[in-house]
Amino acid sequence: MSGAVTVAIWFGWAMIAAAFAIGFARLVKGPHLPDRIVALDMLALTCIAAACLMVLSSGVAAFLDFALVVALVSFLSTVAFARYVEWVALRRARQSKPPPLEQADD
Amino acid sequence: MTDLLVDLLLVVLILAGGGFALVAAIGIWRLPDSLMRMHASSKAGTLGGSLLLFAVAIGVGELDVVARALAGVGFLLFTTPIASHLIARATYLLGVPRWEGQVRDDLEGRYDLAARICRAPARSSASLPPSPAKAD
């Protein structure tokens, strides 16, 4: 590892930290349920990127397994959340007076 | 010389990967509705993660690490479109308010949520090809 790669890894940490902060802000703020799910998906991808940087900076290859596990879990959780949102949408279609969308994620 | 090239490639891959992750986050924060946010996060996020996995494959260079990194890239490329398609469908069905500048909605009125069906698009007669005139 030369000095340039080390500097690039530091810049990468800075960018991923900024991405994580912005994504977390959207997760907290997101006005509706799908916004939060999308933000969670992006946070998992940021987590994968951080694990890859950790492999590069520390040289411990075990963090790569962590990245793969996070990719698997984020895919499964996203699919499950999407099914849940679809179920909420179908239930709202059956209700004569559905609650406002802000309270749809009970 | 080879070391220099590998280092240069690593620098480019790391900076591009981190930059795409940052672009995905900025897109999630700035874009006006859920469907556009999904678009930003799925495309830019996949590219950022894949570039960093490539950087790991090149930077470490042992066979098992390269295999796992390439498997991770393939997994991301297979699963992210499926996941984002499912989220987009669920978002559409939930009826979250969309950006007021949207110009067309091809699914307008085609989903019947009570019957759980999606009708085929109604064809206007103008778009149909003219029926061939019957000979005799």
gemmi code that builds the backbone of each chain (N, CA, C; Angstrom):
import gemmi

chains = {
    "A": [
        ("MET", (0.850, -1.196, 0.000), (0.000, 0.000, 0.000), (0.883, 1.243, 0.000)),
        ("SER", (0.769, 2.003, -1.036), (1.555, 3.227, -1.083), (0.786, 4.350, -0.396)),
        ("GLY", (1.416, 5.509, -0.331), (0.788, 6.620, 0.367), (-0.472, 7.106, -0.312)),
        ("ALA", (-0.470, 7.047, -1.654), (-1.644, 7.547, -2.383), (-2.875, 6.721, -2.051)),
        ("VAL", (-2.702, 5.384, -1.946), (-3.853, 4.532, -1.637), (-4.366, 4.835, -0.236)),
        ("THR", (-3.431, 5.079, 0.705), (-3.867, 5.408, 2.060), (-4.683, 6.693, 2.081)),
        ("VAL", (-4.201, 7.701, 1.343), (-4.941, 8.962, 1.276), (-6.312, 8.747, 0.650)),
        ("ALA", (-6.358, 7.918, -0.425), (-7.650, 7.649, -1.080), (-8.598, 6.942, -0.127)),
        ("ILE", (-8.049, 6.039, 0.699), (-8.915, 5.344, 1.665), (-9.478, 6.333, 2.677)),
        ("TRP", (-8.658, 7.303, 3.093), (-9.183, 8.320, 4.030), (-10.286, 9.143, 3.380)),
        ("PHE", (-10.076, 9.524, 2.119), (-11.145, 10.265, 1.419), (-12.398, 9.405, 1.306)),
        ("GLY", (-12.201, 8.105, 1.023), (-13.344, 7.194, 0.937), (-14.100, 7.122, 2.253)),
        ("TRP", (-13.365, 7.044, 3.379), (-14.038, 7.052, 4.688), (-14.863, 8.319, 4.864)),
        ("ALA", (-14.286, 9.466, 4.459), (-15.005, 10.737, 4.631), (-16.291, 10.735, 3.821)),
        ("MET", (-16.208, 10.281, 2.541), (-17.405, 10.297, 1.697), (-18.451, 9.339, 2.223)),
        ("ILE", (-18.023, 8.147, 2.711), (-18.999, 7.171, 3.189), (-19.638, 7.653, 4.490)),
        ("ALA", (-18.841, 8.369, 5.316), (-19.432, 8.922, 6.541), (-20.493, 9.959, 6.199)),
        ("ALA", (-20.195, 10.810, 5.208), (-21.193, 11.814, 4.793), (-22.432, 11.126, 4.243)),
        ("ALA", (-22.225, 10.061, 3.420), (-23.373, 9.350, 2.848), (-24.220, 8.731, 3.945)),
        ("PHE", (-23.552, 8.167, 4.956), (-24.299, 7.541, 6.045), (-25.116, 8.579, 6.803)),
        ("ALA", (-24.502, 9.760, 7.049), (-25.221, 10.804, 7.789), (-26.448, 11.273, 7.014)),
        ("ILE", (-26.279, 11.498, 5.695), (-27.410, 11.985, 4.894), (-28.507, 10.936, 4.819)),
        ("GLY", (-28.109, 9.667, 4.601), (-29.103, 8.606, 4.530), (-29.846, 8.431, 5.842)),
        ("PHE", (-29.134, 8.594, 6.952), (-29.795, 8.454, 8.248), (-30.773, 9.602, 8.478)),
        ("ALA", (-30.398, 10.798, 7.993), (-31.323, 11.931, 8.112), (-32.607, 11.643, 7.344)),
        ("ARG", (-32.488, 11.038, 6.143), (-33.699, 10.715, 5.380), (-34.494, 9.617, 6.083)),
        ("LEU", (-33.787, 8.672, 6.703), (-34.483, 7.605, 7.430), (-35.310, 8.186, 8.567)),
        ("VAL", (-34.776, 9.192, 9.259), (-35.516, 9.789, 10.370), (-36.633, 10.665, 9.834)),
        ("LYS", (-36.371, 11.429, 8.773), (-37.320, 12.429, 8.323), (-38.416, 11.854, 7.437)),
        ("GLY", (-38.002, 10.931, 6.531), (-38.832, 10.411, 5.444), (-40.316, 10.480, 5.700)),
        ("PRO", (-41.085, 11.223, 4.931), (-42.482, 11.427, 5.320), (-43.315, 10.159, 5.259)),
        ("HIS", (-42.965, 9.206, 4.392), (-43.797, 8.015, 4.255), (-42.965, 6.765, 4.445)),
        ("LEU", (-43.672, 5.647, 4.541), (-42.990, 4.366, 4.773), (-42.020, 3.986, 3.651)),
        ("PRO", (-42.370, 4.115, 2.361), (-41.405, 3.732, 1.316), (-40.116, 4.532, 1.345)),
        ("ASP", (-40.190, 5.820, 1.735), (-38.959, 6.603, 1.837), (-38.012, 5.986, 2.859)),
        ("ARG", (-38.587, 5.543, 3.963), (-37.744, 4.955, 5.008), (-37.144, 3.637, 4.537)),
        ("ILE", (-37.927, 2.847, 3.807), (-37.393, 1.567, 3.326), (-36.245, 1.806, 2.360)),
        ("VAL", (-36.419, 2.784, 1.457), (-35.363, 3.098, 0.495), (-34.114, 3.580, 1.224)),
        ("ALA", (-34.308, 4.403, 2.263), (-33.151, 4.901, 3.009), (-32.437, 3.750, 3.715)),
        ("LEU", (-33.203, 2.783, 4.252), (-32.577, 1.627, 4.905), (-31.759, 0.812, 3.911)),
        ("ASP", (-32.317, 0.630, 2.698), (-31.613, -0.113, 1.662), (-30.290, 0.570, 1.333)),
        ("MET", (-30.348, 1.915, 1.200), (-29.124, 2.645, 0.884), (-28.128, 2.586, 2.037)),
        ("LEU", (-28.623, 2.600, 3.277), (-27.700, 2.502, 4.415), (-26.994, 1.143, 4.415)),
        ("ALA", (-27.704, 0.087, 4.021), (-27.056, -1.224, 3.951), (-25.971, -1.226, 2.884)),
        ("LEU", (-26.245, -0.579, 1.745), (-25.221, -0.505, 0.695), (-24.008, 0.291, 1.174)),
        ("THR", (-24.258, 1.369, 1.925), (-23.154, 2.148, 2.493), (-22.346, 1.295, 3.458)),
        ("CYS", (-23.054, 0.431, 4.196), (-22.387, -0.460, 5.135), (-21.466, -1.432, 4.377)),
        ("ILE", (-21.946, -1.945, 3.229), (-21.105, -2.830, 2.405), (-19.855, -2.087, 1.951)),
        ("ALA", (-20.043, -0.838, 1.503), (-18.896, -0.044, 1.054), (-17.908, 0.174, 2.200)),
        ("ALA", (-18.430, 0.432, 3.402), (-17.542, 0.640, 4.550), (-16.773, -0.637, 4.877)),
        ("ALA", (-17.436, -1.813, 4.758), (-16.738, -3.068, 5.025), (-15.617, -3.286, 4.016)),
        ("CYS", (-15.882, -2.927, 2.733), (-14.832, -3.065, 1.708), (-13.648, -2.161, 2.036)),
        ("LEU", (-13.929, -0.928, 2.460), (-12.823, -0.029, 2.833), (-12.059, -0.593, 4.020)),
        ("MET", (-12.770, -1.246, 4.921), (-12.112, -1.824, 6.102), (-11.179, -2.953, 5.677)),
        ("VAL", (-11.600, -3.771, 4.699), (-10.709, -4.815, 4.177), (-9.455, -4.177, 3.606)),
        ("LEU", (-9.629, -3.098, 2.841), (-8.474, -2.484, 2.186), (-7.533, -1.839, 3.195)),
        ("SER", (-8.102, -1.192, 4.230), (-7.225, -0.445, 5.133), (-6.588, -1.343, 6.176)),
        ("SER", (-7.292, -2.427, 6.607), (-6.705, -3.259, 7.657), (-6.099, -4.542, 7.101)),
        ("GLY", (-6.535, -4.978, 5.913), (-5.998, -6.210, 5.352), (-6.597, -7.464, 5.941)),
        ("VAL", (-7.647, -7.323, 6.777), (-8.320, -8.502, 7.337), (-9.442, -8.895, 6.392)),
        ("ALA", (-9.320, -10.074, 5.743), (-10.278, -10.447, 4.700), (-11.621, -10.859, 5.283)),
        ("ALA", (-11.716, -11.025, 6.615), (-12.983, -11.476, 7.201), (-14.071, -10.436, 7.027)),
        ("PHE", (-13.687, -9.163, 6.883), (-14.713, -8.134, 6.697), (-15.456, -8.298, 5.379)),
        ("LEU", (-14.847, -9.019, 4.433), (-15.542, -9.262, 3.164), (-16.747, -10.168, 3.390)),
        ("ASP", (-16.596, -11.165, 4.283), (-17.743, -12.009, 4.622), (-18.844, -11.167, 5.240)),
        ("PHE", (-18.440, -10.215, 6.082), (-19.428, -9.311, 6.680), (-20.185, -8.555, 5.590)),
        ("ALA", (-19.465, -8.090, 4.564), (-20.119, -7.354, 3.476), (-21.132, -8.243, 2.755)),
        ("LEU", (-20.750, -9.507, 2.507), (-21.680, -10.410, 1.812), (-22.917, -10.681, 2.650)),
        ("VAL", (-22.708, -10.864, 3.970), (-23.858, -11.139, 4.840), (-24.793, -9.936, 4.872)),
        ("VAL", (-24.209, -8.715, 4.924), (-25.063, -7.522, 4.932), (-25.835, -7.415, 3.630)),
        ("ALA", (-25.196, -7.786, 2.497), (-25.907, -7.728, 1.217), (-27.097, -8.685, 1.220)),
        ("LEU", (-26.877, -9.915, 1.717), (-27.972, -10.894, 1.784), (-29.108, -10.400, 2.660)),
        ("VAL", (-28.761, -9.949, 3.867), (-29.799, -9.554, 4.817), (-30.561, -8.340, 4.300)),
        ("SER", (-29.844, -7.414, 3.651), (-30.544, -6.211, 3.173), (-31.504, -6.583, 2.044)),
        ("PHE", (-31.109, -7.521, 1.189), (-32.039, -7.935, 0.124), (-33.290, -8.573, 0.712)),
        ("LEU", (-33.074, -9.501, 1.665), (-34.244, -10.187, 2.238), (-35.138, -9.204, 2.976)),
        ("SER", (-34.540, -8.281, 3.741), (-35.372, -7.352, 4.507), (-36.113, -6.402, 3.573)),
        ("THR", (-35.476, -6.011, 2.463), (-36.166, -5.127, 1.525), (-37.361, -5.824, 0.898)),
        ("VAL", (-37.164, -7.105, 0.513), (-38.283, -7.854, -0.064), (-39.414, -7.984, 0.948)),
        ("ALA", (-39.057, -8.280, 2.211), (-40.095, -8.440, 3.228), (-40.840, -7.124, 3.452)),
        ("PHE", (-40.089, -6.007, 3.505), (-40.731, -4.699, 3.690), (-41.649, -4.374, 2.521)),
        ("ALA", (-41.212, -4.709, 1.303), (-42.042, -4.401, 0.136), (-43.336, -5.204, 0.184)),
        ("ARG", (-43.235, -6.481, 0.588), (-44.449, -7.277, 0.738), (-45.375, -6.645, 1.771)),
        ("TYR", (-44.776, -6.160, 2.858), (-45.593, -5.563, 3.908), (-46.303, -4.309, 3.407)),
        ("VAL", (-45.579, -3.467, 2.656), (-46.201, -2.242, 2.142), (-47.331, -2.601, 1.177)),
        ("GLU", (-47.118, -3.655, 0.368), (-48.171, -4.076, -0.542), (-49.395, -4.534, 0.238)),
        ("TRP", (-49.152, -5.262, 1.337), (-50.258, -5.720, 2.169), (-51.014, -4.528, 2.747)),
        ("VAL", (-50.272, -3.508, 3.211), (-50.915, -2.302, 3.734), (-51.758, -1.645, 2.649)),
        ("ALA", (-51.222, -1.602, 1.409), (-51.965, -0.953, 0.323), (-53.252, -1.717, 0.027)),
        ("LEU", (-53.172, -3.067, 0.016), (-54.386, -3.854, -0.249), (-55.404, -3.669, 0.866)),
        ("ARG", (-54.929, -3.582, 2.117), (-55.860, -3.397, 3.229), (-56.526, -2.039, 3.142)),
        ("ARG", (-55.729, -1.017, 2.766), (-56.313, 0.324, 2.639), (-57.355, 0.370, 1.535)),
        ("ALA", (-57.142, -0.455, 0.481), (-58.122, -0.459, -0.607), (-59.445, -1.064, -0.153)),
        ("ARG", (-59.390, -1.978, 0.833), (-60.637, -2.595, 1.309), (-61.375, -1.707, 2.295)),
        ("GLN", (-60.660, -0.760, 2.950), (-61.307, 0.057, 3.977), (-62.151, 1.137, 3.323)),
        ("SER", (-63.296, 1.387, 3.920), (-64.140, 2.437, 3.342), (-63.574, 3.812, 3.660)),
        ("LYS", (-63.011, 3.979, 4.866), (-62.417, 5.265, 5.219), (-60.990, 5.017, 5.725)),
        ("PRO", (-60.012, 4.875, 4.806), (-58.652, 4.551, 5.248), (-58.032, 5.710, 6.011)),
        ("PRO", (-57.203, 5.415, 7.009), (-56.532, 6.480, 7.777), (-55.578, 7.255, 6.874)),
        ("PRO", (-55.155, 8.468, 7.276), (-54.221, 9.233, 6.445), (-52.912, 8.477, 6.234)),
        ("LEU", (-52.252, 8.788, 5.127), (-51.065, 8.028, 4.724), (-49.956, 8.091, 5.761)),
        ("GLU", (-49.905, 9.182, 6.528), (-48.838, 9.298, 7.528), (-48.977, 8.243, 8.607)),
        ("GLN", (-50.205, 7.711, 8.780), (-50.409, 6.687, 9.802), (-50.616, 5.321, 9.169)),
        ("ALA", (-50.197, 5.151, 7.916), (-50.459, 3.892, 7.228), (-49.524, 2.793, 7.689)),
        ("ASP", (-48.461, 3.133, 8.382), (-47.444, 2.130, 8.708), (-47.603, 1.624, 10.128)),
        ("ASP", (-48.829, 1.253, 10.510), (-49.015, 0.761, 11.869), (-48.540, -0.676, 11.993)),
    ],
    "B": [
        ("MET", (6.658, -0.674, -11.682), (5.734, -0.186, -12.711), (4.358, -0.799, -12.507)),
        ("THR", (4.312, -2.142, -12.351), (3.028, -2.790, -12.125), (2.414, -2.321, -10.818)),
        ("ASP", (3.281, -2.146, -9.789), (2.772, -1.653, -8.510), (2.136, -0.286, -8.679)),
        ("LEU", (2.798, 0.557, -9.470), (2.269, 1.905, -9.671), (0.900, 1.848, -10.338)),
        ("LEU", (0.779, 0.970, -11.362), (-0.511, 0.851, -12.064), (-1.596, 0.333, -11.131)),
        ("VAL", (-1.244, -0.691, -10.318), (-2.236, -1.243, -9.391), (-2.678, -0.177, -8.397)),
        ("ASP", (-1.704, 0.624, -7.903), (-2.059, 1.674, -6.957), (-2.967, 2.709, -7.608)),
        ("LEU", (-2.651, 3.064, -8.842), (-3.479, 4.056, -9.540), (-4.903, 3.541, -9.705)),
        ("LEU", (-5.010, 2.254, -10.117), (-6.335, 1.653, -10.294), (-7.099, 1.637, -8.970)),
        ("LEU", (-6.363, 1.297, -7.882), (-7.007, 1.252, -6.565), (-7.527, 2.624, -6.175)),
        ("VAL", (-6.715, 3.675, -6.394), (-7.128, 5.027, -6.025), (-8.392, 5.408, -6.789)),
        ("VAL", (-8.375, 5.122, -8.110), (-9.554, 5.487, -8.923), (-10.792, 4.735, -8.449)),
        ("LEU", (-10.637, 3.406, -8.198), (-11.804, 2.608, -7.798), (-12.344, 3.055, -6.446)),
        ("ILE", (-11.430, 3.342, -5.494), (-11.895, 3.736, -4.156), (-12.613, 5.074, -4.218)),
        ("LEU", (-12.008, 6.035, -4.919), (-12.637, 7.367, -4.975), (-13.965, 7.304, -5.720)),
        ("ALA", (-14.021, 6.512, -6.824), (-15.282, 6.421, -7.571), (-16.346, 5.714, -6.742)),
        ("GLY", (-15.955, 4.653, -6.036), (-16.936, 3.939, -5.223), (-17.497, 4.801, -4.114)),
        ("GLY", (-16.610, 5.482, -3.376), (-17.085, 6.376, -2.322), (-17.913, 7.513, -2.886)),
        ("GLY", (-17.499, 8.022, -4.045), (-18.246, 9.112, -4.672), (-19.643, 8.673, -5.079)),
        ("PHE", (-19.777, 7.437, -5.611), (-21.122, 6.977, -5.991), (-21.991, 6.757, -4.767)),
        ("ALA", (-21.391, 6.266, -3.666), (-22.182, 6.122, -2.438), (-22.680, 7.495, -1.982)),
        ("LEU", (-21.805, 8.509, -2.084), (-22.205, 9.857, -1.682), (-23.285, 10.401, -2.609)),
        ("VAL", (-23.168, 10.110, -3.917), (-24.185, 10.580, -4.874), (-25.534, 9.939, -4.559)),
        ("ALA", (-25.520, 8.634, -4.200), (-26.781, 7.980, -3.840), (-27.411, 8.664, -2.642)),
        ("ALA", (-26.577, 9.010, -1.634), (-27.124, 9.648, -0.438), (-27.682, 11.024, -0.763)),
        ("ILE", (-26.951, 11.794, -1.590), (-27.436, 13.135, -1.947), (-28.736, 13.023, -2.730)),
        ("GLY", (-28.813, 12.012, -3.633), (-30.053, 11.805, -4.378), (-31.204, 11.479, -3.453)),
        ("ILE", (-30.945, 10.644, -2.441), (-32.008, 10.298, -1.492), (-32.471, 11.531, -0.729)),
        ("TRP", (-31.542, 12.455, -0.468), (-31.944, 13.622, 0.300), (-32.631, 14.662, -0.574)),
        ("ARG", (-32.195, 14.823, -1.819), (-32.633, 15.976, -2.605), (-33.845, 15.700, -3.493)),
        ("LEU", (-34.017, 14.459, -3.972), (-35.061, 14.217, -4.968), (-36.452, 14.310, -4.338)),
        ("PRO", (-37.463, 14.726, -5.147), (-38.727, 15.149, -4.543), (-39.690, 14.039, -4.128)),
        ("ASP", (-39.671, 12.831, -4.721), (-40.646, 11.842, -4.239), (-40.030, 10.448, -4.120)),
        ("SER", (-40.804, 9.529, -3.567), (-40.259, 8.216, -3.193), (-39.711, 7.453, -4.379)),
        ("LEU", (-40.422, 7.498, -5.516), (-39.968, 6.710, -6.664), (-38.628, 7.218, -7.173)),
        ("MET", (-38.460, 8.543, -7.199), (-37.165, 9.081, -7.648), (-36.067, 8.752, -6.651)),
        ("ARG", (-36.406, 8.759, -5.368), (-35.382, 8.403, -4.367), (-34.955, 6.954, -4.543)),
        ("MET", (-35.927, 6.083, -4.831), (-35.596, 4.681, -5.061), (-34.650, 4.535, -6.247)),
        ("HIS", (-34.932, 5.310, -7.300), (-34.090, 5.283, -8.493), (-32.654, 5.681, -8.153)),
        ("ALA", (-32.497, 6.775, -7.397), (-31.145, 7.245, -7.063), (-30.409, 6.212, -6.235)),
        ("SER", (-31.068, 5.677, -5.209), (-30.340, 4.795, -4.304), (-29.987, 3.481, -4.995)),
        ("SER", (-30.893, 2.932, -5.816), (-30.588, 1.605, -6.364), (-29.479, 1.672, -7.395)),
        ("LYS", (-29.525, 2.656, -8.294), (-28.493, 2.679, -9.335), (-27.139, 3.111, -8.776)),
        ("ALA", (-27.104, 4.268, -8.152), (-25.811, 4.767, -7.673), (-25.255, 3.882, -6.573)),
        ("GLY", (-26.129, 3.370, -5.708), (-25.652, 2.525, -4.623), (-25.052, 1.228, -5.111)),
        ("THR", (-25.680, 0.606, -6.100), (-25.122, -0.636, -6.638), (-23.751, -0.400, -7.239)),
        ("LEU", (-23.629, 0.697, -7.989), (-22.348, 0.974, -8.635), (-21.264, 1.258, -7.585)),
        ("GLY", (-21.609, 2.017, -6.539), (-20.623, 2.311, -5.500), (-20.142, 1.050, -4.806)),
        ("GLY", (-21.090, 0.183, -4.398), (-20.693, -1.055, -3.734), (-19.874, -1.954, -4.644)),
        ("SER", (-20.283, -2.056, -5.926), (-19.559, -2.938, -6.842), (-18.143, -2.434, -7.083)),
        ("LEU", (-17.975, -1.111, -7.238), (-16.627, -0.583, -7.485), (-15.723, -0.851, -6.290)),
        ("LEU", (-16.267, -0.698, -5.067), (-15.420, -0.963, -3.898), (-15.104, -2.453, -3.771)),
        ("LEU", (-16.042, -3.316, -4.158), (-15.731, -4.758, -4.126), (-14.642, -5.092, -5.146)),
        ("PHE", (-14.701, -4.439, -6.321), (-13.618, -4.620, -7.296), (-12.292, -4.140, -6.721)),
        ("ALA", (-12.331, -3.012, -6.002), (-11.105, -2.501, -5.386), (-10.533, -3.504, -4.404)),
        ("VAL", (-11.402, -4.166, -3.633), (-10.923, -5.199, -2.705), (-10.293, -6.348, -3.484)),
        ("ALA", (-10.959, -6.779, -4.585), (-10.438, -7.901, -5.366), (-9.063, -7.573, -5.917)),
        ("ILE", (-8.869, -6.345, -6.383), (-7.575, -5.983, -6.971), (-6.537, -5.731, -5.883)),
        ("GLY", (-6.967, -5.075, -4.791), (-6.001, -4.678, -3.773), (-5.477, -5.836, -2.963)),
        ("VAL", (-6.314, -6.834, -2.648), (-5.837, -7.958, -1.841), (-5.193, -9.004, -2.741)),
        ("GLY", (-5.902, -9.426, -3.793), (-5.286, -10.250, -4.821), (-5.095, -11.708, -4.483)),
        ("GLU", (-5.621, -12.188, -3.322), (-5.576, -13.628, -3.071), (-6.814, -14.275, -3.674)),
        ("LEU", (-6.680, -15.561, -4.003), (-7.718, -16.181, -4.821), (-9.062, -16.222, -4.104)),
        ("ASP", (-9.050, -16.576, -2.798), (-10.335, -16.711, -2.117), (-11.017, -15.352, -1.967)),
        ("VAL", (-10.205, -14.312, -1.705), (-10.792, -12.977, -1.560), (-11.370, -12.501, -2.890)),
        ("VAL", (-10.630, -12.757, -3.987), (-11.127, -12.337, -5.311), (-12.436, -13.045, -5.621)),
        ("ALA", (-12.501, -14.358, -5.315), (-13.731, -15.105, -5.604), (-14.891, -14.547, -4.813)),
        ("ARG", (-14.653, -14.249, -3.522), (-15.762, -13.744, -2.714), (-16.193, -12.353, -3.173)),
        ("ALA", (-15.207, -11.520, -3.545), (-15.562, -10.169, -3.988), (-16.362, -10.211, -5.286)),
        ("LEU", (-15.943, -11.075, -6.216), (-16.697, -11.162, -7.478), (-18.083, -11.751, -7.247)),
        ("ALA", (-18.174, -12.715, -6.311), (-19.497, -13.246, -5.978), (-20.371, -12.134, -5.393)),
        ("GLY", (-19.766, -11.263, -4.583), (-20.535, -10.147, -4.030), (-21.020, -9.203, -5.114)),
        ("VAL", (-20.157, -8.925, -6.100), (-20.579, -8.048, -7.204), (-21.748, -8.669, -7.953)),
        ("GLY", (-21.621, -9.974, -8.263), (-22.718, -10.638, -8.969), (-23.997, -10.631, -8.165)),
        ("PHE", (-23.878, -10.859, -6.857), (-25.063, -10.860, -6.007), (-25.735, -9.492, -6.002)),
        ("LEU", (-24.926, -8.431, -5.882), (-25.506, -7.074, -5.894), (-26.213, -6.807, -7.221)),
        ("LEU", (-25.557, -7.191, -8.312), (-26.159, -6.904, -9.627), (-27.430, -7.707, -9.848)),
        ("PHE", (-27.529, -8.909, -9.212), (-28.751, -9.691, -9.392), (-29.877, -9.185, -8.501)),
        ("THR", (-29.561, -8.856, -7.245), (-30.644, -8.627, -6.284), (-31.151, -7.198, -6.249)),
        ("THR", (-30.291, -6.208, -6.504), (-30.757, -4.830, -6.336), (-31.890, -4.457, -7.295)),
        ("PRO", (-31.849, -4.860, -8.586), (-33.000, -4.547, -9.441), (-34.292, -5.181, -8.951)),
        ("ILE", (-34.210, -6.427, -8.442), (-35.424, -7.092, -7.954), (-35.981, -6.336, -6.764)),
        ("ALA", (-35.089, -6.003, -5.826), (-35.548, -5.319, -4.615), (-36.149, -3.961, -4.955)),
        ("SER", (-35.492, -3.206, -5.852), (-36.013, -1.870, -6.128), (-37.303, -1.948, -6.934)),
        ("HIS", (-37.433, -2.976, -7.780), (-38.703, -3.148, -8.494), (-39.839, -3.425, -7.514)),
        ("LEU", (-39.563, -4.282, -6.514), (-40.607, -4.595, -5.533), (-40.989, -3.353, -4.739)),
        ("ILE", (-39.982, -2.568, -4.322), (-40.298, -1.350, -3.560), (-41.101, -0.392, -4.419)),
        ("ALA", (-40.722, -0.266, -5.703), (-41.429, 0.686, -6.561), (-42.877, 0.275, -6.737)),
        ("ARG", (-43.112, -1.038, -6.914), (-44.481, -1.514, -7.083), (-45.292, -1.239, -5.819)),
        ("ALA", (-44.692, -1.560, -4.659), (-45.408, -1.335, -3.405), (-45.686, 0.149, -3.198)),
        ("THR", (-44.705, 0.998, -3.566), (-44.898, 2.438, -3.419), (-46.035, 2.926, -4.292)),
        ("TYR", (-46.078, 2.404, -5.528), (-47.157, 2.819, -6.431), (-48.508, 2.387, -5.892)),
        ("LEU", (-48.568, 1.135, -5.400), (-49.855, 0.629, -4.906), (-50.307, 1.389, -3.671)),
        ("LEU", (-49.350, 1.808, -2.827), (-49.722, 2.546, -1.610), (-50.276, 3.916, -1.954)),
        ("GLY", (-49.913, 4.440, -3.117), (-50.457, 5.728, -3.515), (-49.822, 6.906, -2.816)),
        ("VAL", (-48.518, 6.809, -2.558), (-47.799, 7.934, -1.965), (-47.833, 9.114, -2.934)),
        ("PRO", (-48.037, 10.343, -2.448), (-48.085, 11.497, -3.356), (-46.813, 11.624, -4.171)),
        ("ARG", (-46.979, 11.883, -5.468), (-45.823, 11.981, -6.355), (-45.579, 13.430, -6.733)),
        ("TRP", (-44.431, 13.624, -7.348), (-44.001, 14.966, -7.719), (-45.038, 15.600, -8.643)),
        ("GLU", (-45.343, 16.893, -8.417), (-46.413, 17.504, -9.214), (-45.991, 17.747, -10.654)),
        ("GLY", (-44.696, 17.652, -10.961), (-44.244, 17.854, -12.329), (-44.275, 16.602, -13.180)),
        ("GLN", (-44.815, 15.503, -12.629), (-44.843, 14.255, -13.389), (-45.731, 14.403, -14.620)),
        ("VAL", (-45.260, 13.928, -15.781), (-45.996, 14.184, -17.012), (-46.883, 13.018, -17.430)),
        ("ARG", (-46.507, 11.773, -17.149), (-47.412, 10.686, -17.556), (-47.317, 9.527, -16.587)),
        ("ASP", (-48.399, 8.773, -16.523), (-48.487, 7.628, -15.635), (-49.167, 6.514, -16.417)),
        ("ASP", (-48.373, 5.578, -16.932), (-48.934, 4.539, -17.796), (-49.820, 3.570, -17.038)),
        ("LEU", (-49.671, 3.511, -15.694), (-50.469, 2.554, -14.933), (-51.756, 3.166, -14.416)),
        ("GLU", (-52.029, 4.416, -14.789), (-53.176, 5.146, -14.257), (-54.472, 4.367, -14.465)),
        ("GLY", (-55.152, 4.018, -13.376), (-56.452, 3.379, -13.478), (-56.421, 1.925, -13.906)),
        ("ARG", (-55.239, 1.342, -14.008), (-55.206, -0.046, -14.478), (-55.187, -1.045, -13.332)),
        ("TYR", (-54.715, -0.613, -12.155), (-54.704, -1.529, -11.017), (-56.072, -1.546, -10.363)),
        ("ASP", (-56.609, -2.739, -10.142), (-57.823, -2.882, -9.356), (-57.407, -3.583, -8.063)),
        ("LEU", (-57.226, -2.773, -6.994), (-56.668, -3.339, -5.769), (-57.648, -4.278, -5.093)),
        ("ALA", (-58.961, -4.024, -5.226), (-59.932, -4.889, -4.560), (-59.907, -6.281, -5.184)),
        ("ALA", (-59.778, -6.346, -6.515), (-59.747, -7.643, -7.190), (-58.326, -8.162, -7.352)),
        ("ARG", (-57.337, -7.379, -6.960), (-55.919, -7.749, -7.054), (-55.512, -8.081, -8.475)),
        ("ILE", (-55.922, -7.265, -9.423), (-55.502, -7.502, -10.801), (-54.963, -6.206, -11.393)),
        ("CYS", (-54.175, -6.358, -12.455), (-53.702, -5.216, -13.225), (-54.163, -5.442, -14.661)),
        ("ARG", (-55.024, -4.542, -15.139), (-55.588, -4.747, -16.479), (-54.554, -4.413, -17.555)),
        ("ALA", (-54.746, -5.019, -18.714), (-53.915, -4.687, -19.870), (-54.253, -3.265, -20.312)),
        ("PRO", (-53.309, -2.564, -20.900), (-53.589, -1.193, -21.325), (-54.694, -1.151, -22.361)),
        ("ALA", (-55.594, -0.189, -22.190), (-56.673, -0.033, -23.164), (-56.096, 0.539, -24.441)),
        ("ARG", (-56.363, -0.130, -25.544), (-55.804, 0.322, -26.821), (-56.799, 1.245, -27.497)),
        ("SER", (-56.332, 2.392, -27.873), (-57.202, 3.251, -28.672), (-57.166, 2.742, -30.107)),
        ("SER", (-58.263, 2.933, -30.821), (-58.336, 2.363, -32.157), (-57.348, 3.040, -33.103)),
        ("ALA", (-56.943, 4.288, -32.744), (-56.024, 4.989, -33.641), (-54.653, 4.328, -33.643)),
        ("SER", (-54.244, 3.712, -32.481), (-52.897, 3.159, -32.419), (-52.832, 1.762, -33.029)),
        ("LEU", (-53.995, 1.149, -33.279), (-53.975, -0.189, -33.883), (-53.596, -0.082, -35.351)),
        ("PRO", (-52.863, -1.060, -35.834), (-52.577, -1.050, -37.269), (-53.870, -1.301, -38.044)),
        ("PRO", (-54.018, -0.709, -39.162), (-55.250, -0.891, -39.931), (-55.396, -2.361, -40.333)),
        ("SER", (-56.619, -2.881, -40.146), (-56.832, -4.288, -40.475), (-56.743, -4.461, -41.995)),
        ("PRO", (-56.094, -5.527, -42.416), (-55.916, -5.716, -43.852), (-57.278, -5.935, -44.524)),
        ("ALA", (-57.457, -5.320, -45.621), (-58.732, -5.462, -46.345), (-58.859, -6.886, -46.859)),
        ("LYS", (-60.041, -7.429, -46.666), (-60.245, -8.819, -47.055), (-60.348, -8.915, -48.589)),
        ("ALA", (-59.532, -9.791, -49.114), (-59.645, -9.976, -50.574), (-60.844, -10.838, -50.866)),
        ("ASP", (-61.651, -10.434, -51.728), (-62.905, -11.131, -52.104), (-63.858, -11.203, -50.924)),
    ],
}
model = gemmi.Model(1)
for chain_id, residues in chains.items():
    chain = gemmi.Chain(chain_id)
    for i, (resn, *xyz) in enumerate(residues, 1):
        res = gemmi.Residue()
        res.name, res.seqid = resn, gemmi.SeqId(i, " ")
        for name, pos in zip(("N", "CA", "C"), xyz):
            atom = gemmi.Atom()
            atom.name, atom.element = name, gemmi.Element(name[0])
            atom.pos, atom.b_iso = gemmi.Position(*pos), 0.0
            res.add_atom(atom)
        chain.add_residue(res)
    model.add_chain(chain)
structure = gemmi.Structure()
structure.add_model(model)
structure.setup_entities()
